Amino acid sequence: MNVNYGSLKKGNWLLTHEMDYSKSMGEAITKEEAKKLLMRYATPIYEKIFGELPEA
């Protein structure tokens, strides 16, 4: 599954991903949801946008 993230002007983020048969879907998510997803699945991108991960 190909997943992309992007920031929108109003502070929300756009999560896009491909579904069956190359159909692209998108949904608006909050900044906190984006942070959680990036932290879990794309740590290098999280660190590039938000800085180093907080200590556990």
C-alpha positions as CSV (number, residue, x, y, z in Angstrom):
1,M,0.0,0.0,0.0
2,N,1.4,3.4,-1.0
3,V,0.7,6.1,1.7
4,N,1.4,9.8,1.5
5,Y,1.0,12.6,4.1
6,G,0.7,16.3,3.5
7,S,0.0,19.4,5.6
8,L,-3.1,21.5,4.7
9,K,-3.5,25.3,5.3
10,K,-6.0,24.9,8.2
11,G,-3.7,22.8,10.3
12,N,-5.2,19.4,9.2
13,W,-3.2,16.9,7.3
14,L,-4.2,14.9,4.2
15,L,-3.6,11.1,4.3
16,T,-3.7,9.5,0.8
17,H,-3.4,5.9,0.0
18,E,-4.1,3.5,-2.8
19,M,-6.9,1.0,-2.5
20,D,-7.7,-2.0,-4.7
21,Y,-7.3,-1.5,-8.5
22,S,-5.1,1.6,-8.1
23,K,-8.0,3.7,-6.7
24,S,-6.6,6.6,-4.6
25,M,-8.4,7.6,-1.5
26,G,-7.8,10.6,0.8
27,E,-8.9,11.7,4.2
28,A,-8.3,14.7,6.4
29,I,-6.6,13.9,9.7
30,T,-5.5,16.1,12.6
31,K,-1.9,17.0,13.2
32,E,-1.8,14.7,16.3
33,E,-3.1,11.7,14.2
34,A,-0.5,12.5,11.6
35,K,2.2,12.6,14.2
36,K,1.2,9.2,15.6
37,L,1.1,7.6,12.2
38,L,4.5,9.1,11.2
39,M,6.0,8.2,14.5
40,R,4.9,4.6,14.1
41,Y,5.4,4.0,10.3
42,A,7.8,6.7,9.0
43,T,10.2,7.8,11.8
44,P,12.7,9.5,9.5
45,I,9.9,11.7,8.0
46,Y,8.6,12.5,11.5
47,E,12.1,13.6,12.6
48,K,12.5,15.7,9.5
49,I,9.2,17.6,10.1
50,F,8.9,17.7,13.9
51,G,12.5,17.0,15.2
52,E,13.7,14.1,17.2
53,L,11.3,11.7,18.8
54,P,10.5,12.4,22.5
55,E,12.2,10.1,25.0
56,A,10.1,7.2,26.1
